[in-house]
Amino acid sequence: MATTSKMLTYEEWLTLPEVEGVEEVVNGEICKMPPNKIIHADIVENLADLLKAQVDRRTASGW
């Protein structure tokens, strides 16, 4: 027998107790997100290094 769950608003989700891990409300349903893997952190770090190498710090000092 299939069950249907009540659609949850973002405001209702904010009132729920905190849980371990990361979750989102997507189309009214709570979706638990998997934890990041080390490969994700490596990719982000490599991308940041590539972007930093392209910035001329003398002209970007106004940031």
PQR file with spaces between the fields and no chain letter, atoms N, CA, C, O and H, PARSE charges and radii, in Angstrom:
ATOM       1  N    MET     1       0.836   -1.172    0.000 -0.4000 1.5000
ATOM       2  CA   MET     1       0.000    0.000    0.000 -0.0000 2.0000
ATOM       3  C    MET     1       0.886    1.242    0.000  0.5500 1.7000
ATOM       4  O    MET     1       1.752    1.392    0.863 -0.5500 1.4000
ATOM       5  N    ALA     2       0.675    2.111   -0.945 -0.4000 1.5000
ATOM       6  CA   ALA     2       1.461    3.340   -1.045 -0.0000 2.0000
ATOM       7  C    ALA     2       0.930    4.374   -0.069  0.5500 1.7000
ATOM       8  O    ALA     2      -0.272    4.469    0.181 -0.5500 1.4000
ATOM       9  H    ALA     2      -0.028    1.990   -1.646  0.4000 1.0000
ATOM      10  N    THR     3       1.854    5.138    0.472 -0.4000 1.5000
ATOM      11  CA   THR     3       1.442    6.213    1.365 -0.0000 2.0000
ATOM      12  C    THR     3       1.868    7.538    0.750  0.5500 1.7000
ATOM      13  O    THR     3       2.874    7.618    0.046 -0.5500 1.4000
ATOM      14  H    THR     3       2.830    5.060    0.270  0.4000 1.0000
ATOM      15  N    THR     4       1.097    8.558    1.024 -0.4000 1.5000
ATOM      16  CA   THR     4       1.464    9.891    0.564 -0.0000 2.0000
ATOM      17  C    THR     4       1.810   10.724    1.781  0.5500 1.7000
ATOM      18  O    THR     4       1.159   10.626    2.821 -0.5500 1.4000
ATOM      19  H    THR     4       0.280    8.492    1.597  0.4000 1.0000
ATOM      20  N    SER     5       2.835   11.542    1.642 -0.4000 1.5000
ATOM      21  CA   SER     5       3.225   12.397    2.757 -0.0000 2.0000
ATOM      22  C    SER     5       2.734   13.812    2.501  0.5500 1.7000
ATOM      23  O    SER     5       2.541   14.223    1.357 -0.5500 1.4000
ATOM      24  H    SER     5       3.364   11.621    0.797  0.4000 1.0000
ATOM      25  N    LYS     6       2.536   14.543    3.578 -0.4000 1.5000
ATOM      26  CA   LYS     6       2.077   15.923    3.489 -0.0000 2.0000
ATOM      27  C    LYS     6       3.190   16.779    2.895  0.5500 1.7000
ATOM      28  O    LYS     6       4.361   16.623    3.242 -0.5500 1.4000
ATOM      29  H    LYS     6       2.693   14.210    4.507  0.4000 1.0000
ATOM      30  N    MET     7       2.816   17.670    2.012 -0.4000 1.5000
ATOM      31  CA   MET     7       3.778   18.603    1.452 -0.0000 2.0000
ATOM      32  C    MET     7       4.234   19.547    2.559  0.5500 1.7000
ATOM      33  O    MET     7       3.422   20.033    3.345 -0.5500 1.4000
ATOM      34  H    MET     7       1.865   17.796    1.730  0.4000 1.0000
ATOM      35  N    LEU     8       5.505   19.794    2.612 -0.4000 1.5000
ATOM      36  CA   LEU     8       6.106   20.586    3.672 -0.0000 2.0000
ATOM      37  C    LEU     8       6.560   21.926    3.106  0.5500 1.7000
ATOM      38  O    LEU     8       7.196   21.972    2.053 -0.5500 1.4000
ATOM      39  H    LEU     8       6.165   19.398    1.974  0.4000 1.0000
ATOM      40  N    THR     9       6.238   23.009    3.796 -0.4000 1.5000
ATOM      41  CA   THR     9       6.728   24.314    3.364 -0.0000 2.0000
ATOM      42  C    THR     9       8.097   24.546    3.994  0.5500 1.7000
ATOM      43  O    THR     9       8.479   23.886    4.960 -0.5500 1.4000
ATOM      44  H    THR     9       5.722   22.971    4.651  0.4000 1.0000
ATOM      45  N    TYR    10       8.816   25.492    3.425 -0.4000 1.5000
ATOM      46  CA   TYR    10      10.129   25.839    3.963 -0.0000 2.0000
ATOM      47  C    TYR    10       9.998   26.320    5.400  0.5500 1.7000
ATOM      48  O    TYR    10      10.813   25.966    6.251 -0.5500 1.4000
ATOM      49  H    TYR    10       8.505   26.028    2.640  0.4000 1.0000
ATOM      50  N    GLU    11       8.984   27.121    5.672 -0.4000 1.5000
ATOM      51  CA   GLU    11       8.774   27.643    7.024 -0.0000 2.0000
ATOM      52  C    GLU    11       8.506   26.509    8.016  0.5500 1.7000
ATOM      53  O    GLU    11       8.994   26.545    9.146 -0.5500 1.4000
ATOM      54  H    GLU    11       8.322   27.409    4.980  0.4000 1.0000
ATOM      55  N    GLU    12       7.726   25.497    7.594 -0.4000 1.5000
ATOM      56  CA   GLU    12       7.467   24.344    8.465 -0.0000 2.0000
ATOM      57  C    GLU    12       8.754   23.563    8.706  0.5500 1.7000
ATOM      58  O    GLU    12       9.009   23.099    9.817 -0.5500 1.4000
ATOM      59  H    GLU    12       7.329   25.468    6.677  0.4000 1.0000
ATOM      60  N    TRP    13       9.561   23.421    7.659 -0.4000 1.5000
ATOM      61  CA   TRP    13      10.822   22.694    7.782 -0.0000 2.0000
ATOM      62  C    TRP    13      11.750   23.379    8.780  0.5500 1.7000
ATOM      63  O    TRP    13      12.459   22.715    9.536 -0.5500 1.4000
ATOM      64  H    TRP    13       9.354   23.798    6.756  0.4000 1.0000
ATOM      65  N    LEU    14      11.740   24.727    8.778 -0.4000 1.5000
ATOM      66  CA   LEU    14      12.596   25.463    9.709 -0.0000 2.0000
ATOM      67  C    LEU    14      12.229   25.202   11.165  0.5500 1.7000
ATOM      68  O    LEU    14      13.076   25.334   12.049 -0.5500 1.4000
ATOM      69  H    LEU    14      11.163   25.266    8.164  0.4000 1.0000
ATOM      70  N    THR    15      10.977   24.833   11.423 -0.4000 1.5000
ATOM      71  CA   THR    15      10.557   24.597   12.807 -0.0000 2.0000
ATOM      72  C    THR    15      10.865   23.184   13.280  0.5500 1.7000
ATOM      73  O    THR    15      10.748   22.900   14.471 -0.5500 1.4000
ATOM      74  H    THR    15      10.289   24.726   10.705  0.4000 1.0000
ATOM      75  N    LEU    16      11.261   22.285   12.366 -0.4000 1.5000
ATOM      76  CA   LEU    16      11.584   20.911   12.743 -0.0000 2.0000
ATOM      77  C    LEU    16      12.896   20.877   13.522  0.5500 1.7000
ATOM      78  O    LEU    16      13.741   21.755   13.345 -0.5500 1.4000
ATOM      79  H    LEU    16      11.356   22.516   11.398  0.4000 1.0000
ATOM      80  N    PRO    17      13.078   19.866   14.388 -0.5600 1.5000
ATOM      81  CA   PRO    17      14.354   19.764   15.104  0.2800 2.0000
ATOM      82  C    PRO    17      15.500   19.482   14.134  0.5500 1.7000
ATOM      83  O    PRO    17      15.307   18.864   13.087 -0.5500 1.4000
ATOM      84  N    GLU    18      16.696   19.945   14.501 -0.4000 1.5000
ATOM      85  CA   GLU    18      17.859   19.722   13.651 -0.0000 2.0000
ATOM      86  C    GLU    18      18.220   18.246   13.627  0.5500 1.7000
ATOM      87  O    GLU    18      18.068   17.536   14.621 -0.5500 1.4000
ATOM      88  H    GLU    18      16.853   20.447   15.351  0.4000 1.0000
ATOM      89  N    VAL    19      18.697   17.801   12.481 -0.4000 1.5000
ATOM      90  CA   VAL    19      19.100   16.409   12.321 -0.0000 2.0000
ATOM      91  C    VAL    19      20.556   16.359   11.885  0.5500 1.7000
ATOM      92  O    VAL    19      21.117   17.361   11.442 -0.5500 1.4000
ATOM      93  H    VAL    19      18.821   18.377   11.674  0.4000 1.0000
ATOM      94  N    GLU    20      21.150   15.206   12.010 -0.4000 1.5000
ATOM      95  CA   GLU    20      22.530   14.979   11.576 -0.0000 2.0000
ATOM      96  C    GLU    20      22.584   15.017   10.056  0.5500 1.7000
ATOM      97  O    GLU    20      21.727   14.427    9.398 -0.5500 1.4000
ATOM      98  H    GLU    20      20.695   14.392   12.370  0.4000 1.0000
ATOM      99  N    GLY    21      23.559   15.687    9.492 -0.4000 1.5000
ATOM     100  CA   GLY    21      23.713   15.717    8.045 -0.0000 2.0000
ATOM     101  C    GLY    21      23.048   16.932    7.412  0.5500 1.7000
ATOM     102  O    GLY    21      22.601   17.851    8.098 -0.5500 1.4000
ATOM     103  H    GLY    21      24.255   16.165   10.026  0.4000 1.0000
ATOM     104  N    VAL    22      22.996   16.907    6.088 -0.4000 1.5000
ATOM     105  CA   VAL    22      22.449   18.022    5.319 -0.0000 2.0000
ATOM     106  C    VAL    22      21.154   17.572    4.651  0.5500 1.7000
ATOM     107  O    VAL    22      21.085   16.488    4.073 -0.5500 1.4000
ATOM     108  H    VAL    22      23.359   16.160    5.531  0.4000 1.0000
ATOM     109  N    GLU    23      20.140   18.410    4.736 -0.4000 1.5000
ATOM     110  CA   GLU    23      18.886   18.103    4.053 -0.0000 2.0000
ATOM     111  C    GLU    23      18.324   19.369    3.429  0.5500 1.7000
ATOM     112  O    GLU    23      18.625   20.479    3.867 -0.5500 1.4000
ATOM     113  H    GLU    23      20.196   19.291    5.205  0.4000 1.0000
ATOM     114  N    GLU    24      17.501   19.188    2.398 -0.4000 1.5000
ATOM     115  CA   GLU    24      16.853   20.287    1.692 -0.0000 2.0000
ATOM     116  C    GLU    24      15.374   19.972    1.559  0.5500 1.7000
ATOM     117  O    GLU    24      14.961   18.818    1.677 -0.5500 1.4000
ATOM     118  H    GLU    24      17.256   18.286    2.043  0.4000 1.0000
ATOM     119  N    VAL    25      14.586   21.002    1.315 -0.4000 1.5000
ATOM     120  CA   VAL    25      13.183   20.812    0.965 -0.0000 2.0000
ATOM     121  C    VAL    25      13.072   21.049   -0.532  0.5500 1.7000
ATOM     122  O    VAL    25      13.332   22.150   -1.016 -0.5500 1.4000
ATOM     123  H    VAL    25      14.922   21.939    1.220  0.4000 1.0000
ATOM     124  N    VAL    26      12.683   20.005   -1.266 -0.4000 1.5000
ATOM     125  CA   VAL    26      12.539   20.093   -2.723 -0.0000 2.0000
ATOM     126  C    VAL    26      11.115   19.695   -3.070  0.5500 1.7000
ATOM     127  O    VAL    26      10.695   18.566   -2.813 -0.5500 1.4000
ATOM     128  H    VAL    26      12.471   19.110   -0.873  0.4000 1.0000
ATOM     129  N    ASN    27      10.376   20.628   -3.654 -0.4000 1.5000
ATOM     130  CA   ASN    27       8.976   20.391   -4.002 -0.0000 2.0000
ATOM     131  C    ASN    27       8.172   19.860   -2.815  0.5500 1.7000
ATOM     132  O    ASN    27       7.318   18.987   -2.969 -0.5500 1.4000
ATOM     133  H    ASN    27      10.717   21.544   -3.862  0.4000 1.0000
ATOM     134  N    GLY    28       8.457   20.401   -1.634 -0.4000 1.5000
ATOM     135  CA   GLY    28       7.701   20.032   -0.444 -0.0000 2.0000
ATOM     136  C    GLY    28       8.142   18.753    0.236  0.5500 1.7000
ATOM     137  O    GLY    28       7.534   18.358    1.231 -0.5500 1.4000
ATOM     138  H    GLY    28       9.150   21.111   -1.509  0.4000 1.0000
ATOM     139  N    GLU    29       9.173   18.089   -0.259 -0.4000 1.5000
ATOM     140  CA   GLU    29       9.663   16.851    0.349 -0.0000 2.0000
ATOM     141  C    GLU    29      11.069   17.059    0.885  0.5500 1.7000
ATOM     142  O    GLU    29      11.884   17.745    0.269 -0.5500 1.4000
ATOM     143  H    GLU    29       9.667   18.409   -1.067  0.4000 1.0000
ATOM     144  N    ILE    30      11.349   16.457    2.046 -0.4000 1.5000
ATOM     145  CA   ILE    30      12.680   16.552    2.633 -0.0000 2.0000
ATOM     146  C    ILE    30      13.595   15.574    1.906  0.5500 1.7000
ATOM     147  O    ILE    30      13.296   14.384    1.805 -0.5500 1.4000
ATOM     148  H    ILE    30      10.687   15.900    2.547  0.4000 1.0000
ATOM     149  N    CYS    31      14.707   16.088    1.404 -0.4000 1.5000
ATOM     150  CA   CYS    31      15.709   15.257    0.726 -0.0000 2.0000
ATOM     151  C    CYS    31      16.993   15.312    1.524  0.5500 1.7000
ATOM     152  O    CYS    31      17.557   16.386    1.729 -0.5500 1.4000
ATOM     153  H    CYS    31      14.950   17.055    1.486  0.4000 1.0000
ATOM     154  N    LYS    32      17.456   14.157    1.974 -0.4000 1.5000
ATOM     155  CA   LYS    32      18.734   14.089    2.677 -0.0000 2.0000
ATOM     156  C    LYS    32      19.845   14.047    1.643  0.5500 1.7000
ATOM     157  O    LYS    32      19.804   13.256    0.701 -0.5500 1.4000
ATOM     158  H    LYS    32      16.997   13.285    1.806  0.4000 1.0000
ATOM     159  N    MET    33      20.840   14.908    1.830 -0.4000 1.5000
ATOM     160  CA   MET    33      21.947   15.015    0.895 -0.0000 2.0000
ATOM     161  C    MET    33      23.109   14.149    1.376  0.5500 1.7000
ATOM     162  O    MET    33      23.404   14.118    2.571 -0.5500 1.4000
ATOM     163  H    MET    33      20.874   15.551    2.596  0.4000 1.0000
ATOM     164  N    PRO    34      23.770   13.448    0.456 -0.5600 1.5000
ATOM     165  CA   PRO    34      24.916   12.641    0.865  0.2800 2.0000
ATOM     166  C    PRO    34      26.087   13.549    1.259  0.5500 1.7000
ATOM     167  O    PRO    34      26.199   14.668    0.759 -0.5500 1.4000
ATOM     168  N    PRO    35      26.944   13.074    2.142 -0.5600 1.5000
ATOM     169  CA   PRO    35      28.093   13.901    2.529  0.2800 2.0000
ATOM     170  C    PRO    35      29.052   14.068    1.354  0.5500 1.7000
ATOM     171  O    PRO    35      29.133   13.212    0.474 -0.5500 1.4000
ATOM     172  N    ASN    36      29.778   15.190    1.356 -0.4000 1.5000
ATOM     173  CA   ASN    36      30.777   15.413    0.319 -0.0000 2.0000
ATOM     174  C    ASN    36      31.886   14.379    0.432  0.5500 1.7000
ATOM     175  O    ASN    36      32.207   13.910    1.524 -0.5500 1.4000
ATOM     176  H    ASN    36      29.711   15.886    2.071  0.4000 1.0000
ATOM     177  N    LYS    37      32.451   14.039   -0.683 -0.4000 1.5000
ATOM     178  CA   LYS    37      33.570   13.109   -0.712 -0.0000 2.0000
ATOM     179  C    LYS    37      34.853   13.926   -0.869  0.5500 1.7000
ATOM     180  O    LYS    37      34.805   15.086   -1.278 -0.5500 1.4000
ATOM     181  H    LYS    37      32.190   14.420   -1.570  0.4000 1.0000
ATOM     182  N    ILE    38      35.992   13.323   -0.547 -0.4000 1.5000
ATOM     183  CA   ILE    38      37.265   14.029   -0.617 -0.0000 2.0000
ATOM     184  C    ILE    38      37.549   14.495   -2.041  0.5500 1.7000
ATOM     185  O    ILE    38      38.194   15.525   -2.232 -0.5500 1.4000
ATOM     186  H    ILE    38      36.031   12.381   -0.216  0.4000 1.0000
ATOM     187  N    ILE    39      37.081   13.756   -3.038 -0.4000 1.5000
ATOM     188  CA   ILE    39      37.309   14.162   -4.425 -0.0000 2.0000
ATOM     189  C    ILE    39      36.653   15.502   -4.707  0.5500 1.7000
ATOM     190  O    ILE    39      37.176   16.294   -5.491 -0.5500 1.4000
ATOM     191  H    ILE    39      36.557   12.918   -2.883  0.4000 1.0000
ATOM     192  N    HIS    40      35.521   15.765   -4.084 -0.4000 1.5000
ATOM     193  CA   HIS    40      34.837   17.053   -4.254 -0.0000 2.0000
ATOM     194  C    HIS    40      35.723   18.188   -3.738  0.5500 1.7000
ATOM     195  O    HIS    40      35.884   19.207   -4.409 -0.5500 1.4000
ATOM     196  H    HIS    40      35.096   15.122   -3.447  0.4000 1.0000
ATOM     197  N    ALA    41      36.285   18.013   -2.566 -0.4000 1.5000
ATOM     198  CA   ALA    41      37.159   19.036   -1.990 -0.0000 2.0000
ATOM     199  C    ALA    41      38.387   19.244   -2.862  0.5500 1.7000
ATOM     200  O    ALA    41      38.828   20.380   -3.036 -0.5500 1.4000
ATOM     201  H    ALA    41      36.155   17.185   -2.021  0.4000 1.0000
ATOM     202  N    ASP    42      38.945   18.180   -3.408 -0.4000 1.5000
ATOM     203  CA   ASP    42      40.115   18.289   -4.286 -0.0000 2.0000
ATOM     204  C    ASP    42      39.784   19.080   -5.547  0.5500 1.7000
ATOM     205  O    ASP    42      40.572   19.923   -5.977 -0.5500 1.4000
ATOM     206  H    ASP    42      38.587   17.257   -3.266  0.4000 1.0000
ATOM     207  N    ILE    43      38.631   18.815   -6.134 -0.4000 1.5000
ATOM     208  CA   ILE    43      38.225   19.522   -7.350 -0.0000 2.0000
ATOM     209  C    ILE    43      38.042   21.007   -7.062  0.5500 1.7000
ATOM     210  O    ILE    43      38.495   21.847   -7.839 -0.5500 1.4000
ATOM     211  H    ILE    43      37.991   18.130   -5.784  0.4000 1.0000
ATOM     212  N    VAL    44      37.389   21.337   -5.964 -0.4000 1.5000
ATOM     213  CA   VAL    44      37.174   22.741   -5.602 -0.0000 2.0000
ATOM     214  C    VAL    44      38.514   23.440   -5.372  0.5500 1.7000
ATOM     215  O    VAL    44      38.704   24.572   -5.815 -0.5500 1.4000
ATOM     216  H    VAL    44      37.021   20.654   -5.332  0.4000 1.0000
ATOM     217  N    GLU    45      39.432   22.780   -4.691 -0.4000 1.5000
ATOM     218  CA   GLU    45      40.745   23.375   -4.439 -0.0000 2.0000
ATOM     219  C    GLU    45      41.520   23.589   -5.737  0.5500 1.7000
ATOM     220  O    GLU    45      42.145   24.633   -5.920 -0.5500 1.4000
ATOM     221  H    GLU    45      39.277   21.860   -4.331  0.4000 1.0000
ATOM     222  N    ASN    46      41.483   22.610   -6.633 -0.4000 1.5000
ATOM     223  CA   ASN    46      42.173   22.750   -7.918 -0.0000 2.0000
ATOM     224  C    ASN    46      41.576   23.883   -8.745  0.5500 1.7000
ATOM     225  O    ASN    46      42.309   24.653   -9.366 -0.5500 1.4000
ATOM     226  H    ASN    46      40.976   21.762   -6.484  0.4000 1.0000
ATOM     227  N    LEU    47      40.272   23.986   -8.757 -0.4000 1.5000
ATOM     228  CA   LEU    47      39.608   25.068   -9.488 -0.0000 2.0000
ATOM     229  C    LEU    47      39.989   26.430   -8.911  0.5500 1.7000
ATOM     230  O    LEU    47      40.256   27.372   -9.658 -0.5500 1.4000
ATOM     231  H    LEU    47      39.677   23.360   -8.253  0.4000 1.0000
ATOM     232  N    ALA    48      40.014   26.531   -7.599 -0.4000 1.5000
ATOM     233  CA   ALA    48      40.399   27.793   -6.955 -0.0000 2.0000
ATOM     234  C    ALA    48      41.833   28.159   -7.322  0.5500 1.7000
ATOM     235  O    ALA    48      42.122   29.328   -7.578 -0.5500 1.4000
ATOM     236  H    ALA    48      39.797   25.766   -6.992  0.4000 1.0000
ATOM     237  N    ASP    49      42.732   27.186   -7.351 -0.4000 1.5000
ATOM     238  CA   ASP    49      44.122   27.450   -7.729 -0.0000 2.0000
ATOM     239  C    ASP    49      44.206   27.967   -9.162  0.5500 1.7000
ATOM     240  O    ASP    49      44.953   28.905   -9.440 -0.5500 1.4000
ATOM     241  H    ASP    49      42.497   26.236   -7.143  0.4000 1.0000
ATOM     242  N    LEU    50      43.441   27.357  -10.077 -0.4000 1.5000
ATOM     243  CA   LEU    50      43.447   27.796  -11.469 -0.0000 2.0000
ATOM     244  C    LEU    50      42.919   29.220  -11.609  0.5500 1.7000
ATOM     245  O    LEU    50      43.466   30.021  -12.367 -0.5500 1.4000
ATOM     246  H    LEU    50      42.835   26.595   -9.851  0.4000 1.0000
ATOM     247  N    LEU    51      41.857   29.528  -10.875 -0.4000 1.5000
ATOM     248  CA   LEU    51      41.288   30.877  -10.939 -0.0000 2.0000
ATOM     249  C    LEU    51      42.236   31.915  -10.341  0.5500 1.7000
ATOM     250  O    LEU    51      42.392   33.003  -10.894 -0.5500 1.4000
ATOM     251  H    LEU    51      41.413   28.877  -10.259  0.4000 1.0000
ATOM     252  N    LYS    52      42.861   31.589   -9.227 -0.4000 1.5000
ATOM     253  CA   LYS    52      43.799   32.521   -8.595 -0.0000 2.0000
ATOM     254  C    LYS    52      44.968   32.830   -9.516  0.5500 1.7000
ATOM     255  O    LYS    52      45.458   33.959   -9.532 -0.5500 1.4000
ATOM     256  H    LYS    52      42.734   30.705   -8.778  0.4000 1.0000
ATOM     257  N    ALA    53      45.420   31.846  -10.282 -0.4000 1.5000
ATOM     258  CA   ALA    53      46.543   32.042  -11.195 -0.0000 2.0000
ATOM     259  C    ALA    53      46.183   33.012  -12.316  0.5500 1.7000
ATOM     260  O    ALA    53      47.080   33.597  -12.923 -0.5500 1.4000
ATOM     261  H    ALA    53      45.021   30.929  -10.269  0.4000 1.0000
ATOM     262  N    GLN    54      44.909   33.197  -12.606 -0.4000 1.5000
ATOM     263  CA   GLN    54      44.465   34.072  -13.693 -0.0000 2.0000
ATOM     264  C    GLN    54      44.245   35.516  -13.250  0.5500 1.7000
ATOM     265  O    GLN    54      44.035   36.396  -14.085 -0.5500 1.4000
ATOM     266  H    GLN    54      44.180   32.721  -12.113  0.4000 1.0000
ATOM     267  N    VAL    55      44.291   35.759  -11.952 -0.4000 1.5000
ATOM     268  CA   VAL    55      44.008   37.089  -11.431 -0.0000 2.0000
ATOM     269  C    VAL    55      45.302   37.884  -11.298  0.5500 1.7000
ATOM     270  O    VAL    55      46.260   37.431  -10.672 -0.5500 1.4000
ATOM     271  H    VAL    55      44.461   35.043  -11.275  0.4000 1.0000
ATOM     272  N    ASP    56      45.319   39.070  -11.894 -0.4000 1.5000
ATOM     273  CA   ASP    56      46.442   39.982  -11.732 -0.0000 2.0000
ATOM     274  C    ASP    56      46.188   40.782  -10.458  0.5500 1.7000
ATOM     275  O    ASP    56      45.326   41.661  -10.432 -0.5500 1.4000
ATOM     276  H    ASP    56      44.540   39.439  -12.403  0.4000 1.0000
ATOM     277  N    ARG    57      46.920   40.484   -9.430 -0.4000 1.5000
ATOM     278  CA   ARG    57      46.654   41.076   -8.125 -0.0000 2.0000
ATOM     279  C    ARG    57      46.825   42.600   -8.117  0.5500 1.7000
ATOM     280  O    ARG    57      46.216   43.275   -7.287 -0.5500 1.4000
ATOM     281  H    ARG    57      47.620   39.771   -9.451  0.4000 1.0000
ATOM     282  N    ARG    58      47.623   43.144   -9.002 -0.4000 1.5000
ATOM     283  CA   ARG    58      47.819   44.606   -9.056 -0.0000 2.0000
ATOM     284  C    ARG    58      46.555   45.299   -9.526  0.5500 1.7000
ATOM     285  O    ARG    58      46.219   46.375   -9.031 -0.5500 1.4000
ATOM     286  H    ARG    58      48.118   42.595   -9.676  0.4000 1.0000
ATOM     287  N    THR    59      45.834   44.685  -10.495 -0.4000 1.5000
ATOM     288  CA   THR    59      44.614   45.327  -11.008 -0.0000 2.0000
ATOM     289  C    THR    59      43.379   44.905  -10.239  0.5500 1.7000
ATOM     290  O    THR    59      42.342   45.560  -10.338 -0.5500 1.4000
ATOM     291  H    THR    59      46.107   43.811  -10.897  0.4000 1.0000
ATOM     292  N    ALA    60      43.462   43.834   -9.481 -0.4000 1.5000
ATOM     293  CA   ALA    60      42.301   43.325   -8.748 -0.0000 2.0000
ATOM     294  C    ALA    60      42.284   43.795   -7.306  0.5500 1.7000
ATOM     295  O    ALA    60      41.494   43.297   -6.503 -0.5500 1.4000
ATOM     296  H    ALA    60      44.304   43.302   -9.401  0.4000 1.0000
ATOM     297  N    SER    61      43.150   44.752   -6.960 -0.4000 1.5000
ATOM     298  CA   SER    61      43.236   45.179   -5.555 -0.0000 2.0000
ATOM     299  C    SER    61      42.001   45.926   -5.089  0.5500 1.7000
ATOM     300  O    SER    61      41.831   46.131   -3.887 -0.5500 1.4000
ATOM     301  H    SER    61      43.793   45.156   -7.612  0.4000 1.0000
ATOM     302  N    GLY    62      41.136   46.340   -6.000 -0.4000 1.5000
ATOM     303  CA   GLY    62      39.918   47.043   -5.622 -0.0000 2.0000
ATOM     304  C    GLY    62      38.808   46.126   -5.157  0.5500 1.7000
ATOM     305  O    GLY    62      37.720   46.598   -4.830 -0.5500 1.4000
ATOM     306  H    GLY    62      41.275   46.174   -6.976  0.4000 1.0000
ATOM     307  N    TRP    63      39.054   44.829   -5.119 -0.4000 1.5000
ATOM     308  CA   TRP    63      38.010   43.875   -4.715 -0.0000 2.0000
ATOM     309  C    TRP    63      37.795   43.899   -3.261  0.5500 1.7000
ATOM     310  O    TRP    63      36.953   43.160   -2.749 -0.5500 1.4000
ATOM     311  H    TRP    63      39.938   44.445   -5.384  0.4000 1.0000
